[in-house]
Amino acid sequence: KKKKMKKKLKAAAIAAGVATNPNPSSKAAPPPKKTATAVTDDESDDEEEDMRAEAARLLGLQGQSGKVTATAASAGKKKKKSKKKAAEEKTATSDSAPSTNAGASTEEWTSVSKADATGEKDEAAQAINPLEPRTVTVSFGSNNPSIFIGKGGQTIQKLEADSGARFDISRETCTIKITGLEGEVALAVADVRAIIEAEEERRRNTVTEVQNYGSEGVKAVIGKGGSTIQTIQAATDVKIDANVEQGTVTLTGAREAVEEARTLCHNAVHGEAQDEIELGSRNAVNVVFGKGFARIREIQDATDCKLDIPRGSTRLKLSGSREAVTSARAMVEELLELNRGIEMMIDGSRVGAVYGKSGATLRSIQDKTGAFIEIERNGNTATCSIMGPPDVAEKARKLVQKAVDGEVELKPGEILESIDLGVATPAVIGKGGSRVAELEKKHSVKINVDSTSCICKIMGPAKNVASAKEDIETIAKPLKDADAAMKEADRAVDAGDSAWAGGALDPDAEGW
């Protein structure tokens, strides 16, 4: 057996010498031949141990990880104890315990480590055996274990494929157990440490920025269904934390990546290009908004351009790509041209008639026609601007004129009564229209008083109109009677029929 082992070790040593020799033409010097001599069991064991160490050296196993030293060869030293088991051995020496018979007639060899044989802890026995699998534990500290796993497990799969070792990651202990042959483990450990160093380098270069875009700006960064923020994160490898309530966007990542992400977020909020259109009036603002903001949404969806009109302003802001901004501007200008509409002048005293109670008349006209109406007072006159397509604007103009003229549309079952209030007009109207409001509520009718013509119109069911008319006449009668008496007195004075009217003054009269 020993001779066969020597031949195998010799062949392995020669093969290793050829494999590690940088010059293919040169040959590794074979080990010196030993003359056959009679050896004892101990000498044979020592010789075998030396040959194992020499083989390990020639095989270059210690070069795989840089940790295997000459102790790796001595770690494999073992003594072989031969026990000849004969049936005739029945007793032992006086100072030893009787041994049991194994019952075997053939010779049997058992490998025993030096530590087992001597009972002492052999440091070499603890050394790595390069031919047997081993397990090494590497701690990754506070690093996220996902850096070793990768998306869909791609990183850990590549580590195992490249090294040939098996990885077991523990999130609880923050460690990685690597199992494999010495060379596989060494390669895997090097890869793991490279990943840890790269992560630490990334942390050193990581910066955090907070951008304040306001709630609406943050919504633009997030995008529909989170599409915009996901695209920015995927393109830059920057973590983005968007807080709509606070109106802030927090960017965390490498410095260069954060700068790129900041630009993309800015474009999402303000657009690559910006433009402004002065609409000129609230009426035009309403045209761009459309009913229920439907029209401005249509333009944004059609052009992928963001449109915004700040509250209380008539300035339209456009932002997006250059193509989107150009397209949106053209659509807005075309919309304003189509809805240019008309303007009409009305008497300032008739503005209330156009508005109606709490703006009811004006809203009714807009709802019926689809036009947008704005009234601006100019002293004793007012400008009524009507915006909409030509046919819509003309229909709205006629209804406004009817309101100015005091014409109303009666519902089925309603009648209209008119009363000339004369000097009683202010008394019927009341302070700030309070008396009219009181009468309308009491009789469930609509009352329209023209302060210029002093004509009061009462509309509603016949019975209600009659009762309202009676109350109004009761208010107006004393005032109208007093006015009539005053006029009659003035007429009598002018005619000389008044008792207070004297004749020509007597020149001789004194004291007058």
Secondary structure, DSSP 8 states (H G I E B T S, - for coil): -HHHHHHHHHHHHHHHHHHH-SSTTS--------------HHHHHHHHHHHHHHHHHHHTGGGTTS---HHHHHTT-EEEEEE---TT-----TTS---------S-EEEEEEHHHHHSS--GGGGS--TTS-EEEEEE-TTS-THHHH-GGGHHHHHHHHHH--EEEEETTTTEEEEEE-HHHHHHHHHHHHHHHHHHHHHHHTEEEEEEE-HHHHHHHHH-GGGHHHHHHHHHH--EEEEETTTTEEEEEEEHHHHHHHHHHHHHHHH-SEEEEEE--SHHHHHHHH-GGGHHHHHHHHHHT-EEE--TT--EEEEEE-HHHHHHHHHHHHHHHHHT--EEEEEEGGGHHHHH-GGGHHHHHHHHHH--EEEEEEETTEEEEEEES-HHHHHHHHHHHHHHHHT-----TTEEEEEEE-GGGHHHHH-GGGHHHHHHHHHHT-EEEEETTTTEEEEEEEHHHHHHHHHHHHHHHHHHHHHHHHHHHHHHHHHHT-STT---S--TT----
